[in-house]
Amino acid sequence: GGRIINNGSISAHVPRPGSAPYTAAKHAVLGLTKCIALDGRACNVACGQIDFGNVVSALSMATNKVGSGAMQANGTQMVEPTMSMEDAAETLWTMVNLPLTANVLQMTVMATQMPFVGRG
């Protein structure tokens, strides 16, 4: 038995312009997560995924550039709210500590003011 936690992305649900390779890869991660969650039952392996949004990291700093922001669906740039790497780690730690009798298949965690709902 054991637990696998995959790193998804909000991009799999609401992509940014010009992100086709990244978004396609994150869709693939979701499919993999669901297959492992199903097939892992026989071995008592739980598998879940966390879809993070705007965690401050090297990747987010490249897409949500300081001063100019991130590309939006309407072609404008907008500086978006972010969340800390510590908040992301705490979320991961919460999933890690679940008993194997419980599983979070998919979780979305983002900066509270991030334009996720209504993006576009």
C-alpha positions in Angstrom: 0.0 0.0 0.0 0.9 3.6 -0.2 -0.1 7.0 -1.5 0.8 8.8 -4.8 0.1 12.5 -5.1 0.4 14.0 -8.5 1.1 17.7 -9.3 -1.7 19.0 -11.6 -2.5 22.6 -12.6 -5.4 24.9 -12.9 -4.3 25.2 -16.5 -5.9 21.8 -17.2 -9.3 23.4 -16.4 -8.8 27.0 -17.7 -5.6 27.4 -19.8 -3.7 30.5 -20.6 -3.2 31.7 -24.2 -0.2 29.9 -25.7 0.0 27.1 -23.2 -1.1 24.1 -25.3 1.9 21.8 -24.5 1.7 22.5 -20.7 -2.1 22.3 -20.6 -2.1 19.0 -22.6 0.5 17.5 -20.2 -1.6 18.5 -17.2 -4.7 16.9 -18.7 -2.6 13.7 -19.1 -1.6 13.9 -15.4 -5.3 13.9 -14.5 -6.0 10.8 -16.6 -3.0 9.1 -15.1 -4.2 10.0 -11.6 -7.6 8.5 -12.2 -6.2 5.3 -13.7 -3.7 4.8 -10.8 -6.5 5.5 -8.3 -8.6 2.8 -9.9 -5.9 0.2 -10.6 -4.1 0.9 -7.3 -7.1 -0.3 -5.2 -6.0 -3.9 -5.6 -2.7 -3.0 -3.9 -4.2 -0.5 -1.4 -2.5 2.4 -3.2 -4.3 5.7 -3.0 -3.7 8.2 -5.8 -4.7 11.9 -5.8 -3.9 15.1 -7.5 -3.5 18.7 -6.4 -4.2 21.4 -9.0 -2.3 24.5 -7.9 -2.9 28.0 -9.2 -0.4 30.9 -9.0 2.0 29.4 -6.4 5.1 31.6 -6.3 7.8 29.6 -8.2 10.2 30.0 -11.0 7.5 28.9 -13.4 4.9 31.3 -12.1 7.4 34.1 -12.2 7.9 33.4 -15.9 4.1 33.6 -16.7 3.0 36.1 -14.1 5.8 38.6 -14.7 6.5 41.2 -11.9 5.2 44.5 -13.1 3.5 43.3 -16.3 1.5 40.3 -15.2 0.1 37.2 -17.0 -1.5 37.0 -20.4 -5.3 36.9 -20.2 -7.8 35.3 -22.7 -8.7 38.8 -24.0 -5.1 39.6 -24.9 -4.4 41.9 -22.0 -1.8 41.5 -19.3 -2.8 41.4 -15.7 -0.8 41.0 -12.5 -2.6 38.2 -10.7 -2.6 37.4 -6.9 -0.3 34.6 -5.8 0.0 32.1 -2.9 3.2 31.0 -1.2 5.1 27.8 -1.7 4.6 27.3 2.1 0.8 27.2 1.5 1.3 24.7 -1.3 3.5 22.5 0.9 0.9 22.6 3.8 -1.7 21.4 1.3 0.5 18.5 0.2 1.3 17.6 3.8 -2.4 17.4 4.6 -2.9 14.9 1.8 0.2 12.9 2.8 -1.2 12.5 6.3 -4.6 11.0 5.4 -5.1 7.4 6.3 -5.1 5.0 3.3 -8.8 4.5 4.0 -9.4 8.0 2.7 -8.4 9.7 -0.6 -8.7 13.2 -2.2 -8.9 12.3 -5.9 -8.5 15.9 -7.0 -8.1 19.2 -5.2 -7.8 22.8 -6.5 -5.8 25.2 -4.4 -5.1 28.7 -5.5 -4.6 32.3 -4.4 -8.0 33.5 -3.0 -8.3 36.4 -5.4 -6.9 34.5 -8.4 -9.1 35.0 -11.5 -9.9 31.3 -11.9 -13.7 31.3 -11.7 -14.8 33.5 -14.5 -11.4 33.5 -16.3 -11.7 34.7 -19.8 
